[in-house]
Amino acid sequence: MTKQNPNANVLPDPWEAMGTEYVPTYSYYGQVSISGIWMVFPGTKGSGAKPVPYNPATHNGLRPFLQIEAKLAVIPDQKLSYPMEQKWANYDQDWNKITMPSVRTLGFIRPDGKTDFQKLNGKYVSLEQVEGFSPNRNNPEKGNYKTWKFTAVYNSLEECRQAYLSEHPSADNTPAPKAKAPKPETDPMKAMALQFIETTIHEAYKNGAQYEDAYEKAKQFIETNAGSCAGLTIDSPEVRELLDQPPF
C-alpha cells in the first residue's frame, strides 16, 4: 500500500515548466490520527449558534452532522513550529471532493466500497495543504481556505522519515542516534505516542465517557498500538496524568 514518488529528485524540463502556472506545494510527513463526533446546531437557522456535541435527550428533532477532526504528529526532522490540525463536517465539499478521494487513491477502501478511515487512523503519511472550496472572505487575496490532500502512506516511522529526507536532500540525512535511556520529554516517539493517547482520552470524555470508560479506551488503544507507543502503558505516569485532566 506504500506509495512513493520514485522521481522525487528529477527536475522537469525547463521549457515545460516555463509554460505551466507555478503552484507552490509543500508536503508534511508524520503519523495521522482521525476521529469523529456527532454535532448539532442548537439554535434556530441564522442564529449564529456554534455547534455542540449531539445529545439525543436534549436535541430531539434536530439533525446531527459528523464533525471529523484530524491531527498530524509531524516527524521531528521536519522541525515544524505549529500544530497540524484540520476539521471538516461530513457535508463539506473539501472533505467529499478532495480529502476523501485522496485517501481512496491510497487504497483505503472497505469491502462495501466506502472509504476506510479506520485503517488510515494511526498510519504514517505525507500530505499537502491544497486550496479547497471555502472562500476566505476575511482575506480574499489569499484564495480559498486550505484542506488536506493525502499523497502517500508508509509502513513505519523510519520509512516515512526516509521519504521526507529523499524529498529534502539538504536535511540531515544521517539516522537519528539511538539513546539508551531517553528522557520522556526528549523522546520524540514517546511524545508522538502521547499525542495520540491524549486524543483518544479527550474524545472519550467529549462523548460523555466517565473516567472508567476513558481508562478502558486508552488501555485498548495502547495495547492495540503497542509497537508505536514507545513502551508506554496504561499505568505510565504520563498517561495517568492525561486521564486525570478531562478537557473541560
C-alpha positions in Angstrom: 0.0 0.0 0.0 3.0 2.3 0.4 3.1 5.0 -2.3 6.3 6.9 -3.0 7.5 9.1 -5.8 10.5 7.5 -7.5 11.2 10.7 -9.5 11.2 13.0 -6.4 14.7 14.4 -7.3 14.2 14.6 -11.1 13.6 18.2 -12.2 11.1 18.8 -15.1 12.1 20.1 -18.5 12.6 23.9 -18.2 10.5 24.6 -21.3 7.6 22.6 -19.9 7.9 24.4 -16.5 8.0 27.7 -18.2 4.6 27.2 -19.8 3.0 25.9 -16.6 1.4 28.0 -13.9 3.5 27.8 -10.8 1.6 26.5 -7.8 3.8 26.0 -4.8 3.3 22.8 -2.8 4.9 21.6 0.4 4.5 18.1 1.9 4.1 17.3 5.6 5.2 13.9 7.0 4.0 12.2 10.1 1.5 10.0 11.9 -2.1 10.9 11.4 -5.0 10.5 13.9 -8.6 10.8 12.9 -11.7 10.9 15.0 -15.3 11.8 14.5 -18.0 13.2 16.8 -21.7 13.8 16.1 -22.5 17.5 16.4 -25.6 19.7 16.1 -26.5 23.3 15.7 -28.6 24.0 18.8 -30.1 27.4 17.7 -32.6 28.3 15.0 -31.4 28.8 11.5 -29.4 32.0 11.2 -28.9 32.5 14.9 -25.2 32.0 14.6 -25.1 29.5 17.4 -22.0 27.3 17.3 -22.4 23.5 17.0 -22.2 21.4 20.2 -21.9 17.6 20.7 -25.2 16.0 19.9 -27.3 14.7 22.8 -30.5 12.8 21.7 -32.2 13.7 25.0 -31.9 17.4 24.5 -31.6 17.8 20.7 -34.6 15.7 19.7 -35.8 16.8 16.3 -32.5 18.5 15.3 -30.4 16.9 12.5 -26.9 16.0 13.7 -23.8 16.0 11.5 -20.5 14.3 11.8 -17.5 16.5 12.6 -14.2 14.9 11.6 -11.1 16.0 13.4 -7.6 15.1 12.3 -4.1 15.8 13.6 -0.7 15.1 12.1 2.1 14.4 14.5 4.9 15.7 12.2 8.2 13.8 12.3 10.9 15.6 14.3 13.1 16.0 11.2 10.7 18.5 9.7 11.0 20.8 12.7 7.5 22.2 12.4 6.8 25.1 14.8 3.0 24.9 14.6 0.4 22.1 15.0 -1.1 20.4 12.0 -4.8 20.1 12.7 -7.9 20.1 10.5 -11.7 19.8 10.9 -14.4 19.1 8.4 -18.1 18.5 8.5 -19.2 15.3 6.6 -21.1 17.5 4.2 -18.2 19.8 3.3 -17.0 19.8 -0.3 -13.4 19.9 0.8 -13.9 16.6 2.6 -16.0 14.9 0.0 -14.2 16.1 -3.2 -10.6 16.5 -2.1 -9.6 14.8 1.2 -11.7 11.6 0.9 -10.8 10.9 -2.7 -7.1 11.3 -1.8 -7.5 8.6 0.9 -9.2 6.3 -1.6 -6.4 6.8 -4.1 -4.0 5.3 -1.5 -6.1 2.1 -1.3 -8.1 2.6 1.9 -11.4 1.2 0.7 -13.7 -1.1 2.7 -15.2 -4.3 1.2 -18.6 -2.4 1.0 -16.9 0.3 -1.2 -16.7 3.0 1.5 -13.5 4.8 2.4 -11.7 3.1 5.2 -10.6 5.8 7.6 -10.3 3.4 10.5 -7.4 1.7 8.7 -5.9 5.1 7.9 -6.0 6.2 11.5 -2.5 5.9 13.1 -0.7 5.5 9.8 2.4 7.3 8.8 1.6 9.5 5.8 2.5 12.5 3.8 0.0 15.2 2.8 -0.3 18.6 1.2 -2.4 21.6 2.1 -4.2 22.5 -1.0 -6.8 25.1 -1.9 -10.4 24.0 -1.0 -13.8 25.2 -1.9 -14.5 27.6 1.1 -13.7 31.2 0.2 -11.6 33.3 2.6 -13.9 36.3 3.0 -11.6 37.9 5.5 -8.7 37.9 3.1 -9.8 37.1 -0.5 -6.3 37.7 -1.9 -5.1 34.6 -0.1 -7.6 32.4 -2.0 -9.8 29.8 -0.5 -9.1 28.1 2.8 -6.8 25.1 2.6 -7.7 21.5 3.1 -5.7 18.3 3.3 -4.8 16.0 0.4 -3.1 12.8 1.4 -0.3 11.8 -1.0 1.4 8.7 0.4 1.3 6.2 3.2 4.3 4.5 4.8 4.8 1.3 6.8 6.8 2.8 9.6 8.2 6.0 11.1 11.6 5.3 9.6 10.2 4.7 6.2 8.2 8.0 6.5 11.4 9.8 7.7 13.4 8.5 4.8 10.8 9.6 2.3 11.0 13.1 3.8 14.8 13.1 3.6 14.7 12.0 0.0 12.5 15.0 -0.8 14.8 17.3 1.1 18.4 16.4 0.3 19.7 19.4 2.3 18.2 18.0 5.5 20.3 15.9 7.8 20.4 12.5 6.2 22.0 10.6 9.0 20.0 8.2 11.1 18.8 9.6 14.4 21.1 8.4 17.2 19.5 5.7 19.4 19.7 6.9 23.0 20.0 4.1 25.6 17.6 5.7 28.1 16.0 8.8 26.6 14.0 11.0 28.9 10.3 11.2 28.2 10.4 14.9 27.3 13.2 14.4 24.8 12.0 11.1 23.3 10.2 12.1 20.0 8.5 8.6 19.7 7.1 8.9 23.2 5.9 12.4 22.7 4.2 11.4 19.5 2.5 8.4 21.2 1.3 10.7 24.0 -0.4 13.0 21.4 -2.5 10.1 20.1 -3.3 8.8 23.6 -4.3 12.2 24.6 -6.6 12.5 21.6 -8.2 9.1 22.5 -8.8 10.1 26.1 -10.2 13.5 25.1 -12.5 12.0 22.5 -13.8 9.6 25.1 -14.6 12.4 27.6 -16.2 14.6 24.9 -18.5 11.8 24.0 -19.7 11.6 27.6 -17.5 8.8 28.9 -16.7 8.6 32.6 -13.2 8.0 34.0 -13.5 4.2 33.9 -14.6 4.3 30.2 -11.8 6.7 29.2 -9.4 4.5 31.1 -10.6 1.4 29.1 -10.4 3.2 25.8 -6.9 4.4 26.5 -5.8 1.0 27.6 -7.3 -0.6 24.4 -5.6 2.0 22.2 -2.2 1.4 23.9 -2.5 -2.4 23.7 -3.6 -2.3 20.1 -0.7 0.0 19.1 1.9 -1.3 21.5 4.6 -1.2 18.8 4.4 2.5 18.3 3.7 3.6 21.9 7.3 3.7 22.9 7.0 1.5 26.0 4.1 3.5 27.5 1.4 1.5 29.4 -1.9 2.5 30.9 0.0 2.8 34.3 2.7 5.2 32.9 2.6 8.5 34.9 2.3 10.5 31.7 -0.9 8.5 30.7 -2.4 8.7 34.3 -1.9 12.5 34.2 -3.8 12.7 30.9 -6.7 10.6 32.4 -6.8 12.9 35.4 -7.3 16.0 33.2 -10.6 15.9 31.3 -10.9 18.5 28.5 -13.5 20.6 30.2 
